[in-house]
Amino acid sequence: MECQVNKPYPKIMVEGANNFYAKLLMEDYSGVASELTSITQYVYQKFDKFDVSNVFADTLSKIAMVEMKHLELLGETIKLLGVHPKFLSSSNRCGSLSYWNSGFDNYTTDIISMLFSDIEIEKIAIQNYLYHISIIDDKYIKNLLYRIIEDEEKHIECFNYLLCLIGAKNS
């Protein structure tokens, strides 16, 4: 099963340095519903459910690899915006920056709950990307985020396929 859109990513460019845009992208990079959180959650799930089916393990591995590519692309963009990319997030109650932590991951071991959690994190990521696109006025960043969204939508398809394999339905 393919877990990535068969389309190249745009060249990583920005119109100019911008700390505000970098801070926004830091949420996509390492916030609660971020590329980093997705990677760690999917790797955990792969190890937890590896014996269930090779289809599940292979799909989680493929999606995690795509998320790693997204993490790399966002990191390069943040750096071009003039900020050193760190695993920081402002997704805490105080609104101040804090380091990413593994508490962002969902550690459920029930496979159906796991897949619903995965779909939810992908949907939230898409919403965040769309919000960031709406307030970022940089055509290069927007093109990158639109392209990443295409992969995130593909991931939802992959997770729904896995739900169908086990006879669960996504409402």
N, C-alpha and C positions, 0 to 999 in steps of 0.2 A: 504494500500500500504506500502510495506517495503521500508525504506529509508536508510538502512544500510546493508552492506554485512554480510551474516551469517558466520562469521569467527572471531575467537578471535584475539585480539590485541597482539602483542609480549610483553614479559616482558620488562619493562622499565629499560634499562641498557645503559651504555656508556663505551667505552674502557678507558676513562680517562678524566680528566678536560680539557676543551678547550674553552677559551673565544671567539675565532673566530666562532666556531660552534654554540655557544650559541647566538651570535649576529645574525647569519644567521637564526636560529630558531625563534628568537624574531620577525622577519618579518612575519613568518608563524603564530606566536602567536598573534601579535597585530599590524601588518602593515596594509596597505590599503586593500589588498586582503588577509585578515587573518581570522583565526577562530573567533576572537573577532568581527571583522567587520561583518562576515557572521551571527553570532548569533544576533547581535543587528539589522541588516537589516531584518532578517527573523521574528524576534519578532515584529518589527514595522509593517511589512507587514501583519502579522497575525492579529494584532489589527485593522489595517486600512481596511482589507478586510474580517473580520470575518463573516460579514453578507452575503457575496457572496455565500459561500458554505462551509459546514463542511469539504468537501474533501480538499479544499484549506487550511483552518485553520489547520486541522489535519496534512496535509503533511508538512506545514511550521513548525509546532511544533515539529514533529518528526525529521526533518532535523536539526532544531536548537539544539535539544537535542544531536544529534550525534556530531554536531560541538562543543558543550560544552564538550563532552568526549574528542574530539581532543585537545581542549584548555587545559584540565587537563593533558593529556598525554604529550603534548609539554612543559607545565609548569614544570612537574616532570623531564623531560629530561634536560631542561635548568638548573634546580637546580642541577642535577647530574653533569652537565658540569662545575659547580662551580660559576654560576651566579644566583643572586636572580631574579626570573622572575617578571618583571614589565610590565605594558602595555605601552611599548615604541616602537618606530618605527624610522627607519632612512629613511623613505619614504618621506622626505621633500626635497625641492630643494637644500638645503645646504649640505645634507648628514649627518648632525648631528642628534643625537637622540632627539626625542621629544615625549611627551606623546600622546597616542592614543586619537583621538577625534571623536565625532559623525559626523563630516563633511565627514568622510570616507564613510558613508552610502549613498545610493541612496534613496531619498525620493519621487520618482515618485509615483503617486497614480493610474496611468493607469495600469490595471492588466497585459496586454500584455507586456508593457514596463518593468513592474516589473519582470516578469518571464524571459524576455531576459536579464535583468540586473543580475538576480540570476544565470543564466547559464554562463554569462560572468565572474562573480566573481569566480565561481567554476573552469572555464577553466584557469583563471589566477592563481588561487591557485595551480592547478595541474602543470602548467608550472613552477611556483616557486619551488614547491616540487621537480620536476625533475631536475631543475637547482641545487638545494641544494644537491640532491643526487649525482650529477656529481662532486661536489667539496668537499663533506664530505667523509673522509676516516675512517668511523666508521661503522662496519657492523650492530651494534644494532640500530643506528639512521637510517641507510638506510632501515632496515627492517620495522621500525615504519613508516617512510615516505611512503614507498611502500604500506603499509596496509592502511594508511590514504587516499592515492590516490584512492584506490578501493572504499572507501565510497564516495569520491568526484565525481567519475564517476557515482556512483549510484544516487547521488543527481541530476546530469544532466539528467539522465533518468527520475527521478521523475518530474523535472520541465518540461521536454518535454511532459510527460504524461498530466500534467496540461494544457499545451498549446493546446494539442489535445482535451482536454475536452471542451475548449472554441472555438475550430475551428481555432486556429492560427497555423501556420507552422513555424518551426525553419529552417532557411536556412543554 
